[in-house]
Amino acid sequence: MNPFLIKSNYTSENLFNEIVKCTEIQVRQIAAGIEWTLGKDPGAVLIGGAAVAHYLKGGRPLTPDMDFMSRDIPRLKSLLEEEGTGFRSLRSGHAHSLGITVKKFNADYIDADEGLVSLNNLVLSTFQLTQFGGFAVKIINPELLAIMKLDLGRGKDIQDGFALLESGALDKTTYMKHLHTLRNDITDYTSLLGYSEMI
C-alpha cells in the first residue's frame, strides 16, 4: 500500500485526512516532490497550506501544492536543469523572482533571501519535524506560520492566520518572542501584537 495513504505515517490526523481526499496523481506528485526535496535540499522547510492543514484539527481543505522555504534556489535550478525537469520563476506582483515553481511536483520553492528575510531566517532556524507520508519533513513552527500568514495580508492568508491563532497549536510566549524579534520588519506589528489575545 502507498505509504502516503497510511494514517500511522502522519503526525497530523488532519493532514492525513486531507491527503486521502487528493487524486492518485496529486498524491504521486506530493510524494515525489517531498522525496526529491529531502534528497536535494535537506534544509528546506515546509510552509504554506500543507503546514496550515498540519496544525489545524479540521476545516481547512488542502490545496495539493507544496510550498517550501529554501536557501539553495540557484542549486535547485541547476539540479532541475541537469535532470531535464522544467521550472519557472515564481512571481507575485513583484518585478523580481520570489523563487521557482516546479510543475512536475506541483511545488513552489520560496527563496529565503527574498521578501521578509528576517522572518525567513527564523523559519529556517526554528522548524519542527513531522511525519508526512512516512517522511521526516521539516515544517515551519505554528507561531511563525501565523505571523507569516497575517503579515501577507491577503484574504485567505488572514483567514488561515486567525484559524491558527484559535487552533490551540500555538504557544503564546513563543508567538510573542518571534513577534518581538520581527517588530521592526512586520508591516502591522501593533495588530499582530493585539491578535496574541486570541491564543
VOMITI-270611 format. One line per 5 residues: their letters; for each residue x, y, z of C-alpha. Coordinates in steps of 0.2 Angstrom, whole numbers. Example, Ala and Ser with C-alpha at 12.3 -4.5 7.8 and 13.67 -1.06 7.14 Angstrom:
REM VOMITI-270611
as> 62 -22 39 | 68 -5 36 .
***
This chain:
REM VOMITI-270611
mnpfl> 0 0 0 | 6 18 -4 | 14 24 12 | 5 41 9 | -11 33 12 .
iksny> -7 25 29 | -13 35 44 | 1 30 55 | 14 38 43 | 7 56 49 .
tsenl> 10 66 64 | -6 76 60 | -23 67 58 | -30 82 49 | -16 82 36 .
fneiv> -18 64 33 | -37 66 31 | -34 80 18 | -21 69 8 | -33 55 6 .
kctei> -45 67 -2 | -32 70 -16 | -32 61 -33 | -19 47 -36 | -10 59 -47 .
qvrqi> -9 73 -34 | -3 60 -21 | 11 54 -33 | 16 72 -36 | 16 76 -17 .
aagie> 26 61 -13 | 39 64 -27 | 41 82 -23 | 44 78 -4 | 56 64 -8 .
wtlgk> 66 75 -21 | 66 90 -9 | 73 80 5 | 86 72 -6 | 92 88 -14 .
dpgav> 89 101 -1 | 88 94 16 | 87 111 24 | 71 116 15 | 56 119 27 .
ligga> 38 116 23 | 27 131 23 | 10 136 16 | -6 127 15 | 0 110 19 .
avahy> 8 117 35 | -8 125 40 | -18 109 37 | -5 100 48 | -8 111 63 .
lkggr> -27 113 62 | -39 100 68 | -51 102 53 | -60 115 42 | -46 119 31 .
pltpd> -46 110 14 | -29 106 7 | -24 113 -10 | -12 99 -16 | 3 110 -20 .
mdfms> 18 110 -8 | 27 126 -3 | 45 125 3 | 57 139 10 | 74 136 3 .
rdipr> 91 145 4 | 98 135 -11 | 87 141 -26 | 102 143 -38 | 107 125 -34 .
lksll> 90 118 -35 | 89 127 -53 | 105 118 -58 | 99 101 -52 | 82 103 -61 .
eeegt> 91 108 -77 | 103 93 -76 | 88 82 -74 | 78 90 -88 | 64 95 -76 .
gfrsl> 56 111 -80 | 53 125 -69 | 48 143 -70 | 51 159 -60 | 39 162 -46 .
rsgha> 32 180 -45 | 18 188 -35 | 16 205 -41 | 34 209 -39 | 47 213 -53 .
hslgi> 59 201 -46 | 58 182 -43 | 52 175 -26 | 58 158 -30 | 53 144 -43 .
tvkkf> 39 133 -46 | 41 115 -52 | 25 108 -61 | 31 90 -60 | 30 91 -41 .
nadyi> 16 104 -40 | 28 113 -28 | 35 130 -25 | 52 134 -18 | 52 151 -10 .
dadeg> 69 160 -9 | 73 163 9 | 84 178 3 | 69 187 -4 | 54 196 4 .
lvsln> 54 197 23 | 72 189 26 | 72 191 45 | 56 180 45 | 63 168 33 .
nlvls> 79 166 43 | 68 162 58 | 58 149 48 | 74 140 43 | 81 140 60 .
tfqlt> 66 136 71 | 57 122 62 | 49 107 69 | 50 89 62 | 34 80 57 .
qfggf> 30 63 49 | 22 67 32 | 18 51 22 | 32 42 31 | 45 55 28 .
avkii> 53 66 41 | 49 83 35 | 55 100 42 | 40 111 45 | 38 129 50 .
npell> 33 131 68 | 15 136 70 | 18 153 78 | 29 159 63 | 16 152 51 .
aimkl> 3 163 59 | 14 178 59 | 18 175 41 | 0 172 35 | -6 188 45 .
dlgrg> 8 198 38 | 5 193 20 | -12 202 22 | -22 193 8 | -39 186 12 .
kdiqd> -36 168 13 | -19 171 22 | -28 181 35 | -41 168 37 | -28 155 39 .
gfall> -19 166 52 | -34 168 63 | -38 149 62 | -20 145 68 | -22 158 82 .
esgal> -38 149 88 | -32 132 85 | -23 128 101 | -7 123 92 | 2 140 96 .
dktty> 12 144 112 | 8 162 116 | 26 165 124 | 34 159 108 | 22 169 97 .
mkhlh> 27 185 107 | 45 181 106 | 45 179 87 | 34 194 85 | 46 205 96 .
tlrnd> 61 199 86 | 52 204 70 | 44 220 77 | 54 232 65 | 50 222 49 .
itdyt> 32 217 51 | 20 228 41 | 7 229 55 | 16 225 71 | 3 233 83 .
sllgy> -12 222 75 | -2 206 76 | 3 210 94 | -16 213 98 | -20 196 90 .
semi> -10 187 103 | -25 188 114 | -33 175 103 | -21 162 108 .
***
